[in-house]
Amino acid sequence: MARNIMTNYILIILVFSVLAVLIAGVVLMGRGGELNKKYGNKLMMARVSLQWLIVVLLIAIYLFNKS
């Protein structure tokens, strides 16, 4: 039971992290300019990496709970 609660908290934190990076990227892209050129791609890579981590974690949770 405690393990399920901990994985839920981790997933919630990761989802909000993706949301925060996504919002920051959209705002930065909307403003444009030099700041967007400097950090736009880095924010996109951070978002994709966090999404990959969430997918891997979801697969691990599914496989762990299946058995």
ChimeraX attribute file (.defattr): number of C-alpha atoms within 10 A of each C-alpha:
attribute: neighborCount
match mode: 1-to-1
recipient: residues
	/A:1	5
	/A:2	7
	/A:3	8
	/A:4	11
	/A:5	10
	/A:6	11
	/A:7	14
	/A:8	12
	/A:9	12
	/A:10	13
	/A:11	17
	/A:12	13
	/A:13	12
	/A:14	16
	/A:15	14
	/A:16	11
	/A:17	16
	/A:18	20
	/A:19	14
	/A:20	13
	/A:21	19
	/A:22	17
	/A:23	13
	/A:24	16
	/A:25	21
	/A:26	16
	/A:27	13
	/A:28	18
	/A:29	15
	/A:30	10
	/A:31	11
	/A:32	12
	/A:33	10
	/A:34	10
	/A:35	11
	/A:36	18
	/A:37	12
	/A:38	10
	/A:39	15
	/A:40	18
	/A:41	12
	/A:42	14
	/A:43	20
	/A:44	16
	/A:45	13
	/A:46	16
	/A:47	19
	/A:48	15
	/A:49	13
	/A:50	18
	/A:51	16
	/A:52	12
	/A:53	14
	/A:54	18
	/A:55	13
	/A:56	12
	/A:57	15
	/A:58	14
	/A:59	12
	/A:60	12
	/A:61	13
	/A:62	11
	/A:63	10
	/A:64	9
	/A:65	9
	/A:66	7
	/A:67	5
